[in-house]
Amino acid sequence: MKDKKQLLPKVLYLVLAAGMFYLMKFPDSGIKVGKITIMYCYLPGLAIIFLGAVSFLFRPQVERMLLVGRYGLGLAFPYFFSVFISMIVWVIDWSEPNIMRRGIFYAVYQVIAVLVAMATLYLFGEKGILLNFGAMALANTITMLEVIRAGGIAEFFRQFMELMMSFAGQTGDLMIRMEGTNLPYSFGAFFVFFLLTVTARKKRYWFYMALSLFFFLVSFKRSALLALVFSLMLGLLLKLFRRIDLKFALNICEWVLVVIALLYVWMIRDGWLDVLTAETGVNTNARNLMYDGLAVYYSFGPFYLGKGLGWITRMLQTGGLKLAVEVTDLHNDFLRQYIELGFVGYLLWLISMNVGRVRMFQKKNAELGAMALCMSVFWFCTYLTENTYNLFSANITMALLMAGWHFEDGIQTEKRYTWG
């Protein structure tokens, strides 16, 4: 009877979530409200949040809501913090309203992503992970069928094999269309999650793992592969630690990420990244030219205050930044955050992202903390050379996979905490 009652919400959720992921192919399309464009993909996301709110009003589950509220605040804190730091910079620099509006809305979209993930967990618990993955797979399948219809199945698989054999060095037009779904990163993260959590009790995870790997490869990105390999290696390594040693290992790794991200920006600003890529023969696809052109706009040191959220994309899109490469966004989330938040803001943001979040889950369960760390490492790797920090689907996946594992156990903890 309980399964029958949940059938309608599950079907409704699948339709909304699949529509949300499908519409992410159209990042420039939306509803115009004054000077603000609300992209279509956010509308199904808002509907999912509404669905969770209605469920709570008519059938409130207090412990479940307390848990998603606690997780949601912890996951959204870095976004709120970025806006707070930016407000100080905006006042000092007398920033133009367009920059402030852009910066605030970046944070708003990220918070919406967290709320979508939390609404999913409130409605369905840990099963919400599979429902969300199913919706994502459905949206990607529809796109794949559209691409095959346009180019033919033989040409689709020819380009797919070419993509694999050249290690993404040659990407045909059909594969570019698959990449345009903005979902390869999420499928990579799901693959890591399924592989690390598969057990004899969850044999079906092998199927989900194979499916996520296929979709990951069809829209293959080398930066996502790097993220997959490093996070998976870390996850398998952490499984060797005992509980007490695991907590110690987590504490060390959290701070290592902070140090690496800080040194990374220093290497870019002082030209060491150019030297390293030249020595190793790594093709940066002109990213080094972009980074070198930005050097005149910031400095590395504790007295650099930053430009405020939204500054880089606003300047790039209005011609305010003169770079050797013509781009509309910066392919480096860490460098963007540093330039916009300043040295101190960037350092505190790193701590909130890589230490604060992991510690929140670690307090619940050491294994949960290990999963949160693996997900942090996955997205950490993509931030090095991509624009995934502001990517709606990426933020939903990150929040869902960090908070979803052992979710039902967390509810039991909340009951003991609330009622004694």
VEXDREN-2710 file (C-alpha; in Angstrom, 1 decimal):
% VEXDREN-2710
k/r/px/py/pz
1/MET/0.0/0.0/0.0
2/LYS/2.8/2.4/0.9
3/ASP/4.5/1.7/-2.5
4/LYS/1.2/2.5/-4.3
5/LYS/0.9/5.8/-2.4
6/GLN/4.4/6.8/-3.5
7/LEU/3.9/5.7/-7.2
8/LEU/2.3/9.0/-8.2
9/PRO/4.9/11.2/-6.5
10/LYS/7.7/9.1/-8.1
11/VAL/6.2/9.4/-11.6
12/LEU/5.6/13.1/-11.1
13/TYR/9.2/13.5/-9.8
14/LEU/10.7/11.5/-12.8
15/VAL/8.8/13.7/-15.3
16/LEU/9.9/17.0/-13.6
17/ALA/13.5/15.9/-13.0
18/ALA/13.9/14.5/-16.5
19/GLY/12.5/17.7/-17.9
20/MET/14.9/19.7/-15.7
21/PHE/17.9/17.8/-17.0
22/TYR/16.8/17.9/-20.6
23/LEU/16.3/21.6/-20.6
24/MET/19.8/22.2/-19.4
25/LYS/20.8/21.9/-23.1
26/PHE/19.4/25.3/-23.5
27/PRO/21.3/27.6/-21.1
28/ASP/20.4/30.8/-22.9
29/SER/16.6/30.2/-23.1
30/GLY/14.2/31.3/-20.4
31/ILE/11.5/33.5/-19.2
32/LYS/12.3/37.2/-19.2
33/VAL/11.2/39.0/-16.0
34/GLY/12.3/42.6/-16.3
35/LYS/16.0/42.5/-16.8
36/ILE/16.3/39.0/-15.3
37/THR/16.1/35.8/-17.4
38/ILE/14.9/32.8/-15.5
39/MET/16.2/29.8/-17.5
40/TYR/13.7/27.1/-18.3
41/CYS/15.6/24.3/-16.5
42/TYR/15.1/26.0/-13.1
43/LEU/11.3/25.8/-13.4
44/PRO/11.0/22.0/-13.0
45/GLY/13.5/22.3/-10.2
46/LEU/11.3/24.9/-8.4
47/ALA/8.4/22.5/-8.9
48/ILE/10.3/19.7/-7.2
49/ILE/11.0/22.0/-4.2
50/PHE/7.3/22.9/-4.2
51/LEU/6.4/19.2/-4.3
52/GLY/8.6/18.6/-1.2
53/ALA/7.0/21.5/0.6
54/VAL/3.5/20.4/-0.1
55/SER/4.4/16.9/1.1
56/PHE/5.6/18.3/4.4
57/LEU/2.5/20.4/4.9
58/PHE/0.1/17.5/4.3
59/ARG/2.2/14.7/5.8
60/PRO/4.9/16.3/8.0
61/GLN/7.9/14.1/8.9
62/VAL/9.7/16.3/11.5
63/GLU/12.9/14.3/11.8
64/ARG/13.3/14.0/8.1
65/MET/12.8/17.7/7.6
66/LEU/15.3/18.5/10.4
67/LEU/17.9/16.3/8.7
68/VAL/17.5/17.8/5.2
69/GLY/17.4/21.3/6.8
70/ARG/20.7/20.6/8.6
71/TYR/22.3/19.2/5.5
72/GLY/20.9/21.9/3.3
73/LEU/22.2/24.7/5.4
74/GLY/25.7/23.1/5.6
75/LEU/25.8/22.5/1.8
76/ALA/24.5/26.0/0.9
77/PHE/26.7/27.9/3.4
78/PRO/29.7/28.4/1.0
79/TYR/27.3/30.1/-1.5
80/PHE/25.8/32.4/1.2
81/PHE/29.3/33.2/2.4
82/SER/30.5/34.1/-1.1
83/VAL/27.7/36.7/-1.4
84/PHE/28.5/38.1/2.1
85/ILE/32.2/38.6/1.2
86/SER/31.2/40.1/-2.2
87/MET/28.9/42.6/-0.5
88/ILE/31.9/44.0/1.3
89/VAL/33.9/44.3/-2.0
90/TRP/30.9/45.7/-3.9
91/VAL/30.5/48.5/-1.3
92/ILE/34.3/49.3/-1.3
93/ASP/34.5/49.3/-5.1
94/TRP/31.1/50.9/-5.8
95/SER/30.5/48.0/-8.2
96/GLU/27.8/48.4/-10.9
97/PRO/24.4/46.9/-10.2
98/ASN/24.7/44.4/-13.1
99/ILE/27.8/42.8/-11.5
100/MET/26.0/42.6/-8.1
101/ARG/22.8/41.1/-9.6
102/ARG/24.8/38.6/-11.6
103/GLY/26.8/37.5/-8.5
104/ILE/23.7/37.2/-6.3
105/PHE/21.9/35.1/-8.9
106/TYR/24.8/32.8/-9.3
107/ALA/24.4/32.0/-5.6
108/VAL/20.6/31.8/-5.8
109/TYR/20.9/29.2/-8.6
110/GLN/23.3/27.2/-6.5
111/VAL/21.0/27.3/-3.5
112/ILE/18.1/26.2/-5.7
113/ALA/20.2/23.1/-6.7
114/VAL/20.8/22.2/-3.1
115/LEU/17.1/22.6/-2.3
116/VAL/16.2/20.3/-5.2
117/ALA/18.5/17.7/-3.8
118/MET/17.1/18.1/-0.3
119/ALA/13.5/18.0/-1.5
120/THR/14.4/14.7/-3.3
121/LEU/15.8/13.2/-0.1
122/TYR/12.8/14.4/1.9
123/LEU/10.3/12.9/-0.5
124/PHE/12.1/9.5/-1.2
125/GLY/15.1/9.2/1.2
126/GLU/18.0/7.2/-0.2
127/LYS/15.8/5.9/-3.0
128/GLY/15.8/9.5/-4.3
129/ILE/19.4/9.0/-5.5
130/LEU/18.2/6.3/-7.9
131/LEU/15.2/8.3/-9.0
132/ASN/17.3/11.3/-9.8
133/PHE/19.8/9.1/-11.7
134/GLY/16.9/7.5/-13.6
135/ALA/15.6/11.0/-14.6
136/MET/19.1/12.0/-15.7
137/ALA/19.5/8.8/-17.7
138/LEU/16.1/9.3/-19.3
139/ALA/16.9/12.9/-20.3
140/ASN/20.2/11.8/-21.8
141/THR/18.6/8.9/-23.6
142/ILE/16.1/11.3/-25.3
143/THR/19.0/13.5/-26.4
144/MET/21.0/10.6/-27.7
145/LEU/18.0/9.4/-29.7
146/GLU/17.6/12.9/-31.2
147/VAL/21.3/12.9/-32.1
148/ILE/21.1/9.4/-33.7
149/ARG/18.0/10.5/-35.6
150/ALA/19.8/13.5/-37.0
151/GLY/23.1/11.8/-37.9
152/GLY/22.3/8.2/-38.1
153/ILE/23.2/5.3/-35.8
154/ALA/26.3/4.2/-37.8
155/GLU/27.7/7.8/-37.8
156/PHE/26.9/8.2/-34.1
157/PHE/28.9/5.1/-33.1
158/ARG/31.7/5.9/-35.6
159/GLN/32.2/9.3/-33.9
160/PHE/31.9/7.6/-30.5
161/MET/34.7/5.2/-31.3
162/GLU/36.8/8.1/-32.8
163/LEU/36.2/10.0/-29.5
164/MET/37.4/7.1/-27.5
165/MET/40.4/6.2/-29.7
166/SER/41.7/9.8/-29.8
167/PHE/41.1/10.3/-26.0
168/ALA/38.7/13.2/-26.8
169/GLY/41.3/14.7/-29.2
170/GLN/38.8/14.4/-32.1
171/THR/35.2/15.3/-31.2
172/GLY/32.6/15.0/-34.0
173/ASP/29.5/17.2/-34.2
174/LEU/27.3/14.5/-32.8
175/MET/29.5/14.0/-29.8
176/ILE/29.6/17.8/-29.3
177/ARG/25.8/17.7/-29.1
178/MET/26.0/15.0/-26.5
179/GLU/28.6/17.0/-24.5
180/GLY/26.2/19.9/-24.6
181/THR/23.8/18.2/-22.2
182/ASN/26.2/19.3/-19.4
183/LEU/25.7/15.9/-17.8
184/PRO/29.0/14.0/-18.2
185/TYR/30.3/15.3/-14.9
186/SER/27.2/14.1/-13.0
187/PHE/27.4/10.7/-14.7
188/GLY/31.0/10.4/-13.6
189/ALA/30.1/11.3/-10.0
190/PHE/27.3/8.7/-10.1
191/PHE/29.7/6.1/-11.4
192/VAL/32.1/6.7/-8.5
193/PHE/29.2/6.6/-6.0
194/PHE/27.8/3.3/-7.3
195/LEU/31.2/1.6/-7.4
196/LEU/32.1/2.7/-3.9
197/THR/28.7/1.7/-2.4
198/VAL/27.9/-1.5/-4.3
199/THR/27.4/-4.5/-2.0
200/ALA/25.9/-8.0/-2.1
201/ARG/22.7/-6.3/-0.9
202/LYS/22.7/-3.8/-3.8
203/LYS/23.7/-6.0/-6.7
204/ARG/21.6/-3.8/-9.1
205/TYR/24.1/-1.1/-8.5
206/TRP/26.3/-2.9/-11.1
207/PHE/23.7/-2.1/-13.7
208/TYR/23.5/1.5/-12.7
209/MET/27.3/1.7/-12.7
210/ALA/27.5/0.4/-16.2
211/LEU/24.8/2.8/-17.4
212/SER/26.4/5.8/-15.8
213/LEU/29.8/4.8/-17.3
214/PHE/28.3/4.5/-20.8
215/PHE/26.7/7.9/-20.6
216/PHE/29.9/9.4/-19.2
217/LEU/31.9/8.0/-22.1
218/VAL/29.4/9.1/-24.8
219/SER/29.8/12.7/-23.6
220/PHE/33.4/12.2/-22.6
221/LYS/35.5/15.0/-21.1
222/ARG/39.1/14.5/-20.1
223/SER/38.8/16.7/-17.0
224/ALA/35.9/14.6/-15.8
225/LEU/38.0/11.5/-16.3
226/LEU/40.7/12.9/-14.1
227/ALA/38.0/13.7/-11.5
228/LEU/36.6/10.1/-11.7
229/VAL/40.0/8.5/-11.4
230/PHE/41.3/10.5/-8.4
231/SER/38.0/10.4/-6.4
232/LEU/37.7/6.7/-7.0
233/MET/41.3/6.0/-6.0
234/LEU/40.8/8.0/-2.8
235/GLY/37.5/6.2/-2.0
236/LEU/39.1/2.8/-2.4
237/LEU/42.1/3.8/-0.3
238/LEU/39.8/5.1/2.5
239/LYS/38.1/1.8/2.7
240/LEU/41.3/0.3/4.0
241/PHE/41.2/2.5/7.1
242/ARG/39.7/1.5/10.4
243/ARG/37.1/3.9/11.9
244/ILE/39.5/5.9/14.2
245/ASP/42.2/6.0/11.5
246/LEU/39.6/7.0/8.9
247/LYS/38.6/10.1/10.8
248/PHE/42.3/11.1/11.1
249/ALA/42.8/10.5/7.4
250/LEU/39.7/12.6/6.6
251/ASN/41.1/15.5/8.7
252/ILE/44.4/15.4/6.8
253/CYS/42.8/15.2/3.3
254/GLU/40.4/18.1/4.0
255/TRP/43.2/20.5/4.6
256/VAL/45.4/19.1/1.8
257/LEU/42.7/20.2/-0.6
258/VAL/42.7/23.7/0.8
259/VAL/46.5/24.0/0.5
260/ILE/46.5/22.6/-3.1
261/ALA/43.8/25.0/-4.2
262/LEU/45.7/27.9/-2.7
263/LEU/49.0/26.9/-4.3
264/TYR/47.3/26.3/-7.6
265/VAL/46.3/30.0/-7.9
266/TRP/49.8/31.0/-6.9
267/MET/51.3/28.8/-9.6
268/ILE/49.0/30.4/-12.2
269/ARG/49.8/34.0/-11.1
270/ASP/53.5/33.4/-11.0
271/GLY/53.7/31.5/-14.3
272/TRP/54.7/28.2/-12.8
273/LEU/51.7/26.5/-14.4
274/ASP/53.0/27.5/-17.8
275/VAL/56.3/26.0/-17.0
276/LEU/54.8/22.8/-15.7
277/THR/52.5/22.3/-18.7
278/ALA/55.3/23.1/-21.2
279/GLU/57.6/20.6/-19.5
280/THR/55.0/17.8/-19.4
281/GLY/53.6/18.6/-22.9
282/VAL/50.0/19.1/-21.6
283/ASN/47.7/20.8/-24.1
284/THR/45.8/23.4/-22.2
285/ASN/43.6/24.4/-25.2
286/ALA/44.8/28.0/-24.9
287/ARG/43.7/28.2/-21.2
288/ASN/47.3/29.4/-20.3
289/LEU/46.9/32.4/-22.6
290/MET/43.6/33.2/-20.9
291/TYR/45.2/32.9/-17.4
292/ASP/48.2/35.0/-18.4
293/GLY/46.0/37.8/-19.7
294/LEU/44.1/37.9/-16.4
295/ALA/47.4/38.4/-14.4
296/VAL/47.2/42.2/-14.6
297/TYR/43.8/42.3/-12.9
298/TYR/44.8/40.7/-9.6
299/SER/47.6/40.0/-7.3
300/PHE/48.5/37.0/-5.0
301/GLY/48.7/37.9/-1.4
302/PRO/46.7/38.5/1.8
303/PHE/46.0/42.2/0.9
304/TYR/44.2/41.4/-2.4
305/LEU/40.5/42.1/-1.7
306/GLY/38.9/40.8/-4.8
307/LYS/36.4/42.1/-7.3
308/GLY/33.1/40.5/-6.1
309/LEU/31.0/37.7/-7.5
310/GLY/29.9/38.1/-11.1
311/TRP/32.8/40.4/-12.1
312/ILE/34.6/38.1/-14.5
313/THR/31.7/36.9/-16.5
314/ARG/30.2/40.5/-16.7
315/MET/33.6/41.9/-17.9
316/LEU/34.1/39.1/-20.4
317/GLN/30.7/39.4/-21.9
318/THR/30.8/43.2/-22.1
319/GLY/34.3/43.4/-23.5
320/GLY/35.8/44.9/-20.3
321/LEU/38.5/42.2/-20.2
322/LYS/41.0/42.1/-23.0
323/LEU/42.3/38.6/-23.4
324/ALA/44.2/36.8/-26.2
325/VAL/41.5/34.2/-26.3
326/GLU/37.9/35.1/-27.1
327/VAL/35.7/33.4/-24.4
328/THR/32.5/34.2/-22.5
329/ASP/33.5/32.5/-19.3
330/LEU/36.7/31.6/-17.4
331/HIS/37.6/27.8/-17.6
332/ASN/38.9/27.7/-14.1
333/ASP/36.6/27.9/-11.1
334/PHE/39.4/28.3/-8.5
335/LEU/40.9/31.2/-10.3
336/ARG/37.5/32.9/-10.7
337/GLN/36.7/32.5/-7.1
338/TYR/40.1/33.9/-6.1
339/ILE/39.8/36.9/-8.4
340/GLU/36.3/37.6/-7.2
341/LEU/36.5/36.8/-3.5
342/GLY/40.1/38.0/-2.8
343/PHE/42.8/36.1/-0.8
344/VAL/41.1/35.9/2.6
345/GLY/37.6/35.3/1.1
346/TYR/39.0/32.6/-1.2
347/LEU/40.8/30.9/1.7
348/LEU/37.7/30.9/3.9
349/TRP/35.5/29.7/1.0
350/LEU/37.9/26.8/0.4
351/ILE/37.7/25.9/4.1
352/SER/33.9/26.0/4.0
353/MET/33.8/23.8/0.9
354/ASN/36.4/21.2/1.7
355/VAL/36.6/21.2/5.5
356/GLY/33.2/22.4/6.8
357/ARG/31.1/20.2/4.5
358/VAL/33.1/17.0/5.1
359/ARG/33.2/17.6/8.9
360/MET/29.4/18.0/8.9
361/PHE/28.9/14.6/7.4
362/GLN/31.8/13.1/9.3
363/LYS/30.2/13.9/12.6
364/LYS/27.2/11.8/11.6
365/ASN/29.3/8.8/10.4
366/ALA/32.9/8.4/9.4
367/GLU/32.0/6.5/6.2
368/LEU/29.5/9.3/5.3
369/GLY/32.4/11.7/5.8
370/ALA/34.6/9.6/3.5
371/MET/31.9/9.7/0.7
372/ALA/31.6/13.5/1.2
373/LEU/35.3/13.8/0.8
374/CYS/35.3/11.7/-2.4
375/MET/32.6/13.8/-3.9
376/SER/34.6/17.0/-2.8
377/VAL/37.7/15.6/-4.6
378/PHE/35.6/14.8/-7.7
379/TRP/34.3/18.3/-8.1
380/PHE/37.6/19.8/-6.9
381/CYS/39.3/18.2/-9.9
382/THR/36.8/19.7/-12.3
383/TYR/37.1/23.2/-10.8
384/LEU/40.8/23.2/-11.9
385/THR/40.0/23.7/-15.6
386/GLU/36.2/23.9/-16.0
387/ASN/33.1/25.9/-15.1
388/THR/31.3/23.3/-13.0
389/TYR/31.0/25.4/-9.8
390/ASN/28.0/27.3/-11.2
391/LEU/26.6/24.3/-13.2
392/PHE/23.1/23.5/-12.0
393/SER/23.2/19.8/-12.6
394/ALA/26.6/19.4/-11.0
395/ASN/25.4/21.1/-7.8
396/ILE/22.3/18.9/-7.6
397/THR/24.4/15.8/-8.0
398/MET/27.1/16.9/-5.5
399/ALA/24.5/17.7/-2.8
400/LEU/22.5/14.6/-3.4
401/LEU/25.4/12.1/-3.3
402/MET/27.0/13.8/-0.3
403/ALA/23.8/13.8/1.8
404/GLY/21.9/10.7/0.3
405/TRP/24.1/7.8/1.5
406/HIS/23.0/6.5/4.9
407/PHE/20.2/9.0/4.9
408/GLU/17.8/6.7/6.7
409/ASP/20.4/6.1/9.4
410/GLY/20.7/9.9/9.7
411/ILE/16.9/10.1/10.4
412/GLN/17.2/7.6/13.3
413/THR/20.0/9.8/14.7
414/GLU/17.7/12.8/14.4
415/LYS/15.0/11.0/16.4
416/ARG/17.4/10.2/19.2
417/TYR/18.7/13.8/19.1
418/THR/15.2/15.3/19.1
419/TRP/13.3/13.1/21.5
420/GLY/16.1/11.6/23.6
END
